[in-house]
Amino acid sequence: MNRRSFFIAFLLLALPALLALAPHDRPVPPIRPQIPAADRSTGNRVFLERAEVLRKETFDSFLTVVGDVVFTKGPMTMKCDSAHFFEGSESLQAFGNVSMEQGDTLFVYADELDYDGMSEIATLYADPGKKVRLINRDVKLETDIFIYDLAIDLGYYEVGGKLTDPSNTLTSLYGEYVPSTKEANFYTNVHLNSRNQTDTLDIYSDTLYYNTATHIAQLFSPSEVINKRGTIYTTLGIYDTDSNRTTLYDRSTIVTAQHHTLTADTIFYDRTAGYGEAWGGMVLTDSVHDAQVSGNYGFYNEIADTAFVTGRAMLKHYNGPDTLYLHGRYIRTAALYDTVHVAADSVRGIAESTRIDTTHVAVVHPGVRFYRADLQGVCDSLRFTERDSTLRMFVDPVVWSEDRQIFGNVIEMLLNDSTIERAILPDQAFAAQRIEGPHFQQLSGKEMIADFVGGELRRLDINGNVEIIMYPEENDSTINKIVNAQSSFLTAFFKGRATESVKMWPETTGTATPLFIARKSLYYLPKFKWFEERRPLNKDDIFTKEEDAAEEVSEEEGSVAVAE
């Protein structure tokens, strides 16, 4: 028998034994690449790079590959335990320990993979109790079913998922992630939670865009941003979760832990610094002090408890039966802190100590005008101090109450729940009350102190250089004479519109003249002025016509700028 015949006979005898070996015992070399010389970086081809076993049944439309299976598509490598490979359509189904790898940065792990070569879409599944996992450097995405569009580098889920990076964890029902740009979009039941152990941040929304590189979240639906300093409500905003800075649009609202509420068309807010800046219809409400400040622009420092407003600025104080509306070009509010020394008291067992007293101050200037149903006033500048509930008016102040008017160089008013209790005019005081026609009750002096009960004038004291003009009523309530008098001091008591009594001392000079013979020179004291044309008649009248015109011009210029 020649050598060739012997070799053939040996093969015939050994073949049954070789076929009987288990697959892992067979000496099958790794399958060589289908087209070894092909350029794998171009086109839409899927290449089978390696497998331990390859077979094809007559009735199958796919190749079956088993053991250490590796496919490549461009820069993407796909691995699994076994797969069905559809050569004609460049599609495949992969099973067991499925992974997709791109370079050393992107990894996707699953239990099963369906890849459609025509659409270039890979759908990855996880077994019960497990998750499909995408890892892109320090970003991890987990879901039950993950769909990855390789053509546009977009992965998404529709059955709920979670994305985690070093700063935040985000969950939603639907989600998208682009590994190359680090952009992620989340929809329906979105929740962002900060991973910072020393701070708190929770964002709830239905549409949120997020960048895993910058950690900036963009909100596009009704959303709540909650942290230990308060809550933000917005429908459109940008939130930097690293710096805690946010820009909000479309009438957003910030509610602080101190029960302050800031609403405006546009808001910039730095949560760490506790600083907010607002444009367009800004409204800052302080529910603790029953006050509200509004304007076209303003800022608020939460930590320092200060605020500034301008542009049709208005301060409302609504504690009590009536609301006070106050306007000035600029409104500033601030908290003042004083150190108070407390002396020791051995009887009461109190040791010597110090404490910090806090009060709030509001400063309004220039062009101050205010209105309340029972009280109106104007001046150049105003200061209100919470500690003593005193309103101080400077530079040409005038105050009206019903048919009474007072003015002087300075007016101080002590308020109780927005109701005036005392008015002090320390310098060049003048008070007048309209009777009828050209006739006015008039009081003038160096200093004037008026006490009120229930908002009505009850007592009036004038100290120094007293001058008066009065029209005393007869028994039948008629008025037929005018009294002009001068003295050093005066005390008068009132009840409603009527004067109960007047006392002047130590010496009084004067005249009483019947009206029908009184000359008009007796009608008015030298300092008399009636500022009716300056008086605000309603809450809208606190804004002057000049300011309204300037506001209209400003709005028109803004419209032109937008149009351009």
C-alpha positions, 0 to 999 in steps of 0.5 A, a space after each residue: 500500500 502506497 503512502 497516499 492510500 495509507 493516509 486516506 485509509 487512516 482518515 476513513 478510520 479516524 473520522 467517526 471518532 473525531 466527529 464524536 468529540 464534544 465541540 470544545 474538544 475538537 481542534 477547530 482553529 479560530 475562523 479567519 476574517 471573511 475578507 481579510 484585506 477589507 477596510 473595516 473603517 468604511 461602509 456599513 459592513 459587519 465583519 465576523 472576526 472570530 468564533 470557535 464554531 461556525 455552522 449553517 443548517 440547510 433550512 437556516 437563513 443565518 450562520 450560527 457561530 459559537 464560542 468567543 464570538 467577535 464582530 466588528 462594525 467600524 470602530 465598534 466591537 461586539 462580543 458574545 457567547 453565540 450569535 446568528 449572523 445574517 450575512 446578506 443584511 449585515 444583521 445579527 442576533 447575539 446571546 450570552 455575555 453580550 458587549 459592545 465596545 468602542 475604544 477604551 471609553 464606551 462599553 455596553 453590556 447586556 444578555 441579548 442583542 438584536 442588530 438590524 444592519 439596514 437601519 444600524 439599530 442595535 436593541 439590547 436586552 437584560 435577563 430578569 433581575 439584571 440591567 443593560 448597562 452603558 458605561 461611558 467613562 464616568 457615566 453609567 446608564 442602566 435600563 431593561 431594554 436599550 436601543 442604540 442607533 449606531 448611525 447617529 450615535 444615539 442610545 435610548 430607552 422607553 421602559 424606564 432607566 437611570 443615568 448616573 455621573 459623579 454629580 447626579 443621578 437621573 431617572 425617567 420613563 423615557 431617555 436618550 443619550 449621545 455618548 460622543 457629545 455627552 448630551 442626555 434627554 429625559 422625558 416623563 417622570 424625570 427626577 434629578 438627585 444630587 450625589 453631593 453628600 453635604 447638600 441637597 438638590 432634587 429636580 422633578 420635571 417631565 422634560 429635562 436635557 442634561 450634559 454629563 460633561 458640564 452637569 448643566 440641566 435644561 428644563 422645558 416643562 413645569 418643573 420643581 427644583 428643591 433644595 434646603 434653601 427653598 423651591 424653584 417653580 419654572 417651565 423653562 430654565 437652565 440649572 448648573 448643578 455644580 455651581 448651583 446657578 440657574 437662569 429661569 424664564 417664563 414667569 418662574 418663581 423662587 420660594 425661599 426657606 424664609 418664606 420669601 417668594 420671588 416671581 419674574 419673567 426672567 430670573 438669575 439665581 445663585 443658590 450658593 451665594 443666596 443671590 437673585 436678580 430679576 427682570 420683567 414684572 418682578 414681584 418679591 413677597 415677604 409673607 412674614 412681614 405682610 409686604 410685597 415689592 414689585 418692579 421691572 428690575 430688582 435683586 435679592 440677597 437671601 443671606 444678607 436679607 436685602 433687596 433692591 427694586 426699580 422701574 415702576 417700583 412699588 411696595 405693598 403693605 397689606 397687614 390690616 384692613 387696608 393695603 398701603 401702596 408706596 412708590 419711588 424710583 428706587 426701593 431698597 430693603 435691608 436687615 440691620 443687626 445690633 448688638 444689645 447688652 443685657 445687664 445682670 439681674 441677681 433678683 431675677 437670676 439673669 446673668 450679664 449677656 449680649 444678644 443680636 437684635 434684627 430689624 428691617 429697614 426700607 428706603 424709598 427715593 426719589 419721587 415718593 408717593 403712597 396711597 391708602 384709603 385713609 392716608 396718602 402722601 408724597 415726599 422726595 425720600 422715605 425711610 421705614 424702620 420695622 423696630 419702631 414701626 416709624 415712617 420718616 419722610 424727608 424733603 417737602 413731605 405732605 400727608 393727607 387724611 380725608 380733608 386734612 393736610 399736614 406738611 413740614 420739613 420732616 414728617 415722622 409717622 408711628 404705625 401700628 398694623 399699618 394704622 397711624 398712631 402718631 405723627 410728628 413734624 419736628 420742624 416748620 409744621 403746618 396742618 390744614 383742614 378744608 371747611 368749604 370754598 376758600 375756608 380752611 382750618 389752619 395750624 402752624 408751629 415749630 413742632 407738631 405732634 398728632 395722636 390718632 385713635 383708630 386712624 382718626 385724629 384725637 389730640 394735637 400738640 404744637 410747641 413754639 410759634 403757634 399760629 391758628 386760623 379757626 372757624 368755630 361752629 355755632 350751636 346750630 352747626 353754622 359757621 359765621 366767624 373766623 378766628 386768628 390767634 397766636 401763642 407759644 403752645 397749643 393743645 387741641 382735642 378732636 372727635 371725628 371732624 369736630 374740634 372738642 377743645 383748644 387750649 393755648 398758653 401762656 399768652 394768646 393774642 388774636 381776633 375773631 372777625 365775622 365772615 361777612 366783613 373778613 378780608 381775604 388776607 385773614 383767610 390764610 396763614 403766611 405759610 399756607 399751601 394746599 397741595 391738592 394737585 399732588 395728592 394720589 387719588 387711588 393706588 394707580 395714581 402713585 405713578 406720575 404721568 411722566 413715569 407712565 410716559 417714560 415706561 411706554 417709551 421704554 417698552 416701545 424701544 424694547 419692542 423695536 430692539 426685538 423686532 430688529 
